[in-house]
């Protein structure tokens, strides 16, 4: 794949003589700044196309470099995996197909493709503190058969940084990890980066292997950080650089390997000898050349039905072998621009600031603003809420999903003494019912009446009245009511929530009528708004007939 600065780069096919296995390695100006040991530099020379350590691009391994036993090890692994789960066969074929086709389908942003450094001290402290508090409470990640890891033999365990069940965990921690790692990756790649994923801390155990692979899109510019380990010998990370050569990299706690994970094949095909090895994986994607609304942000691609063009991600080479596979997974185009609510959910203020500066039209639609603000509130990102209301001047009383206000979400999701609730109140935020009482008495009367009538019909299990309210009176079946009808400052209850509360979640004729009228719980309404899934509940009859939903 080409370097983004236009510099030529030798691919594996260009530098490998398939007969003599001769390598012409590239040496860049920053090679000596990496922490590769002399032993790593003198590792056996082979490439991905030699399939020396594992089945990288073919299931027929070469015996010229590491001996014939590697073929036996691979065959035994994949045979056992398939015996446990037949899908391992297809999964392994897909892995090899990705190894061959994805690296030449994405743009590269560095000369070598990987580099080992020490993690910034604040970043490592953040990770080590979380690890020390939770390492004895890791949960099982995988124990099923998979072509990527011998998890059926040695299940991995994990501490999910975004999971609040772990002390100090939550999306605020993941956001802090992204923010601490971003500067390093941006300096290395020369790109403005948006966070794609923070994964781990994953703990590998004795005799674990990790099969060589490339990461799925949009995991483009990434870092592996070793948080802790207890091993009898170094557990080698095998990476195939842009020069085509395999390098075995050792890591100590606090080491950080930067790598272009969508194009650099990487894995640990040799078993771990020791008790455990704990890594976290931090992934980003480049945002490309962000320009103003009246210019092109990036290339666009036409849908198959010749409808409106959809955004093309800057990291994907147009016309490349992997392009169609990307659009199969992301039919709306570049997912960064089609899932803005997830940016707020993950606490990615950095990306939102860039998009609001350069792509104001993208964030001008009411529904998109609801998606972003609702996610920021629900997942407790006060800095994003303040940015949206103070610096972009969004309305604290915007109507979301035609049924609730931002304060409704805050009161339902958070404790009333939390800073976000106090801040929203300081900005004049009101619940939907409170706003109607102050500004639209007719609307207030209608909302109050509909809540009262729905509650009475549900408590009396009167399905005929429910059908009358929804079909004849056309009351909104997703009206957001207070927990008690005379407490309009409380919130978070729809008619379906009332039914669930009365019947303790059991199916009955009342809930059946509500479901037939497209009723949602309040939490589901919020989730749909965050997903920006307008048609899912506001309704689009034409789309429904076409089967698009």
N, C-alpha and C positions, 0 to 999 in steps of 0.2 A: 504494500500500500504506500502511496506517496507521502512524503513529509509535507506538512502544511506550509513550511517556509519555501518550498520549491526545490530543496536540496535533493540530489539523487540519493537513493538508498538501495543497497543490494538486498534482494530477497533471497530466501534459502535456495530457490531454484537457480538463481543466478550465480551463487557462489559455491554450489556443490557440484562436483563432478560425480555423477552417479556410479561411475565405474571405479574410480580411484579414491572416492570419498575425500577429495581434497578441499580444504576450507581456505578461503581468503577472508580472514576476519576484518571487520571495520574497527578502527580505533578512533574514538572521538576525543576532543580536547578535555572533556570532563571525566574521562575514564579513570585517571589516577586519583580523582577526588572521592571515588567510591571506596567502600571498606572491604572489597574482595580480598581474601587471603591468597597467599601464593599457592596454597593447595587447590583453591577454587580455580585459579587461572590455569593450573596444569591438569585439570580434569580431562578424562578421555574426550577426544574431539569427535562429535557426531551431531547430526541435525535431526529435525523432526521427520525428514524423509528417509532417514535410516531406520526409524522405529527400533532403536537400540534398547531403551529401558522399558518400553511399554508399546502397546499398539497406539501410535500417535496419529498416523495418516493411513495405516494399513494394518490388518490383523496378522500379516506375515512379518514377523520381526527379523531383523538382521542379526546374524551371529558374529559379525566381524568385530564388534566393539566390546560388548559386555558378555559375550558367550551365548551358547544355545539355551542355557537354562532359563533365560528371560522369557522365551517363548512358552516354556512349560508353565512358568509362574502365571503368565497372562491367561493361558488356556484354562488352567485350573480355576483361576479367579472367575472368569466369565462363565465357565460351565456351571460352577456352583451357583452363581448369581441367577442364571437362566433356570436352573433346576428349582430354585426357590420362587422365582417370578419370571414368567416368560417375557414380560415387558423389558427385562434387562437386555434382551437381544436388540430390540429396536432402539433402546436408549443408548446402547453402546455404538450402534451404527450412526445415530444422530450426533453423538459426541465426535466421532471421527469425521463426519461430514462437516461439522462446524469447524473443527481444527483445520480442515483443508480450505474451506470457502470463506469463513468469516474474516480471518486476518487480512485477506486481500480486498475486503469490502468496506473496511473502515479506514479513515484517515489517521495517520500517525503524527504525533506532535513532538517526538524526541528522536534523537539519532539512534540510540541503542535499544530503547524500549523498556529498560529497567535500570535501577540504581539502588544501592543500599546505603543508608545513612543512619544516624541516631535520631530517634524521634525527639521533637522539641520537648524540653523538660516539663512545661505545663501540660502538654498533651499526655505524656506518659504518666504523670502524677494523677491526672483525672482518671485514667484507665486503671492504674494500680490501686487507687483508693476504692473504686467500684469493685475490683476483683477481690481485694482483701476483705471487704464487707460481705461478699456474696459467694465466694468460691465453694463453700460447703453446701450450697443450696442449688447448684446447677441442675437443670432438668434435662431429660433425655431429648435429643434432637431427632435423630433417625435411628431406627433399629430394623427397618425393612431392607430388602435387597435393592441395591441400586448399582448402576455401572460406574458410579463416580467414587465410591468409597466402600470398604468392606464393613459396612455398618451392621450387617446381620451377625458379624462375628464380634466386632468391637464398636458398639454404638457410641456416637459422639454425644457429648452433653454441651449445654449452652447456657450462657447468661445473656438474655436479650436486653440491650441497653434501654430500649424504649418501653420495657415492661415494668409497670409500677409495683409488681409483686416483689421485685428485688429492691433492696435498700438503696436509695439514691437514683433508681431507674426512672425512666419516663422520657417523653420526647424532648424535654429540655436537655437531658443528658446527651442524647443523640445529636441534637443541634450544637451543643458545646463541642462535641468531638469533631463534627464537620468544620466548625469555625476554627478549631485549633489546628486541623490538618490542612485546611484549604490553602493557606499562604505557601506552604511547602510545595504542594502540587501545582499551584499556579505559577510559581517561579520556575519549576521544572519544565512544565509544558508550554509556558508562555500564553496560556489561555485563561479567560474568565470562566470559572467552573461553578456549576450548580450541583448540589449534593444529590446523588442517586440512591445510595443505600449505605447504612451502617449496619454491619452484620456481625453478631457475636457479642460477647467473647465466646468463641467456640473452643471446646476442650477435646483434643484428640487423646486417645489412651493407648496403652501398650499394644504394639503390633498393628496400629492403624496404617493404612495407606490412603493417599489421595490421588486419584487417577488424573493424568495430565489432560488439561482442557483449556478452552477459552471461555471467558465469562459472557453471559447473555447481554444483549443491548438493553438499556443504555449504560452499562457499567464499563466506562471507557478509561478514565484515568484514576488509578486506584493505589491503595497502600495496604500492605500487610504489616501489622505491628505485633511483635511477640510480647505478650504481657507477662508471661511467667512460663517456666518449664522445670521439669524434674526428669532428666534423661541420663542414660548411661553413655550415650554418644550423640554427636550432632545429628539432627534429623534434617536431611538435605532437601532444600527446595530446588527443584529442577525447572529452569526457565530457558526458553528458546528466544534469544534476542532477535532484533530486526536483521542482524547479520547472518541469521540462520544457524548459529552455533548454540549448542546446549551448554549451560553453565550451572554448576551445583553451588548453591548459596547457603551458607550457614547463618544462623541468627542466634543472638543472645537476647535476654529480656531487655526491652528498650530499643532494640533494632527495628528499623522501619524500611521495608523494601517497597520502593515506588515502581509501579509497572503499568504498562498500557494493557489492561487486563482483557480487552476485547480482541486484541491481536497478538498478544504474547502468550503462547502455550505455556502452562505452568502446572505443576503438581508435585507430589511427593510419593513416587512409585516404590520407594524402599521403606520397609516397615520401621515404625518408630520403636526404638529400644529404650524403654524407660516408663515412668509412671504416667506422665501427662505432658501436654504441650498446648498452651493456651494462646490463641491468636484472635485478633479482631481485624475485620476487613472494612475499609472505608473507601467508598466509591463515589466518583464524580462523573459528570458529563460536561463537555465544553458548550458554552452558549453561543459560540460563533461571533460574528461581527454584529453586535447590537446597534441598530441605527434607528432613526426616528420613524414615526408612524407613516410618514409620506414616502418612505423608501422601503426597499425590500429588506426584511430581517434576514432572510435566508431563501434558498431555492424553494419552489413549490412543486407539487406533483398533482396531476389531474387524477381524479377518481376514474374508475373503469366506466362509470355511467356518464362521463363527461360533465359532471356537476362541478360545483365550485372547487377550486384547487385547494389542496391541503398542505400544511407546512412540512417541509423536508428537513430532517435533522442535519446539522452541519458536520457531524462525525461520519455519516454514511455516504460512501462513494456512489454517485448516481450511475445507474446502469450496471452495478456490480452484482455478483452472484447472490449476495444476501439481501438485496433490496426488497424483493418480493416477499421474502420470509418476514422481514421487519414489518411490512405493511399488512401482512396477514395477522400479525399480533397487535399492531397499532393502526387500525383502519382509518382513524382520524388524523393520522400523521404524527408529527413530533409530539410525543406525550408530554414534554415539558410545558407546551403551550395549550394542551387540551385537558390538563388535570391540575389546574392552579390551586384547587382546594387542598391537594396533597402537600403542596409547598407550605401552606400555612399549618397544616396538621403536623408536619415534620419540624416546624419552627425555622424554616429557611427564609429569614428576613433578608439575607444578602441577595438572593435571587429575586424576591419580590421587589426590592428596591430598584434593581436593574430594570425589571420589566415595567414598573410603573413610571420609570424615567423615560424609557425608549419606546414602550408599546402602550401608550395611554389608551388607545382604542380597544386594545385587548382586554383591559380591565374596566372599561366604561360601562359594560352591560350590567344592569341591576342584578341579574341572576349570578353572574360571575362574582360580583362584589359580595353577594350573600354567601356564596360558597366559601370564599376566602375568609371573610370576617367570622362566619359561623365556626369554621375549623379552628381558627386562632383562639376563639373563646373556649370552645369545648376542650381543647387540648392545652389550655392554660399558658398561652404565649402572650403575656402582657405586652412585651416589646412590640410585637406585630400589631396587636390591637391599637396601641398608642400611635404607631406609625400610620395605620390606615385612617384613624379618626383625626389625628392632629396634623399630619403632614400631607395627606392626600385629601383631607376634608370630606371623607365619606360620611353618610348620614347615620348617626347612631340609632335612628328609628326606621331604618330601611325595612320594607316589608318583604319577607323571605317566603318563598313558596306560597305566597298569597295568604298565609295563615299565621305567621309568627314574626316577632321582632327579635333582634339580637339579645335583648335582656331576657326574653323567654328562655333562650338557650342557656344563658348564664345561670339563671335561677334554677333551672332543671339539672344542670351538669355540675355546678359548683356550690360550695358552701356560701352562705350569704355574706360571710365576713372575709371572703377572699378578695385580693386586690383588684381583680378584673371586675367584680361586681361593683365595688366602690368606685372604680374609675368610670364605668359605664353610667352609673348614677350621676357622677359629677359632670358628665357630658349631656345630661338631660335625657338619658335613655328611659323608655317606658315599656312595659309589657304591651302586647297587642290590645288587651282588654283595657288597660289604663289609658292608652293613647286614644282609643275610641271614646272612652268616657269624657276625656278632656276636649277632644277635637271634633268628634262626629257622633252626636247623640243618637241619631238614627241607626248608625252602624252599631253603636254600643247596645242599643235596645235589641237589635237583631242577634248580635253575638250572645248576649246574656240570655235571651229567650231560647235560642237554639241549644245552648249548653243545658239550660234548665229542662227543656223538653227531651233532649237526648238522654239526660240522666234519669228522668222519670220513666221513659219507655224502657230503658235498659234494666233499671231496678225492678220494673214490673214484668220483665221478659215479654213485652208486647211487640212482637215482630210486625204486626199490622201497622202500628203507629210509626215504627222505625221506617217501614217502606213508604208510608205517607210523608214523613219528614224528608226523606232523601229523594223520592221520585216525584211527588206532587208539589210539596213546598220548596223542593230543591235546596234545602239547607246543606251547607258544606259539611260533609261527613268527617272532615279532618279539622273542624274547628278546634282551636286550642283553648281549653278552659282552665280555671283554677282547680286546685285540689278539692276545694269546697266551693260551691257556686257563689257563695257570698264573700269569698276571699279573692277578689279579683287581682290582688297583687301577687298571689302565688300562681304557679303556671305548670305546664308540662303534662297535661292530661287531655287526650283526645277521646272521643266516644269509644274507640277500640280499647284504649287504656282503661276506661271505665268498665267495659265488659270483661277484660282480662282480670281486673281487680276483683270484680264481683264473683266471677266463676273460676278464679284462680288459674287462669290460662287454659281451662278445658274447653274443647270444642262444644258448641251448642248452637241452637237456631239463631240466637241473637248475634253471635259473632259471625255466623254464616251470612246473615243479611248484610252486616257491615262489610265483610270481605267482598261480597258481590257488588257493593257500592264503591269499591276501591278505597276502603278505609285503611289507614296506617296508624301505628303507634307514634307517639311524639318522637321517640328516639329514632325510629325509621325515617320520619320526615326530615329530621336533622341530618341523618346519614345521607339521604338522597340529595339534599341541598349541597352538602360537602362534596359529593361525587359530581355535582353539577349535572344531575340527571333530570333535566327539566321535564322531558317527555314521560318519564317513568310515573309521575304522579299528577302533573298538571294536565296530562292527557293530550294525545294527538291522534285523532281518529284515523287520519289518512295513513300515518305511519303504522298504526295497529293493523289496518287492513292489509298493508304491504308485508306485514310480518317482521318489520324492522325491530320491534321491541323484543 
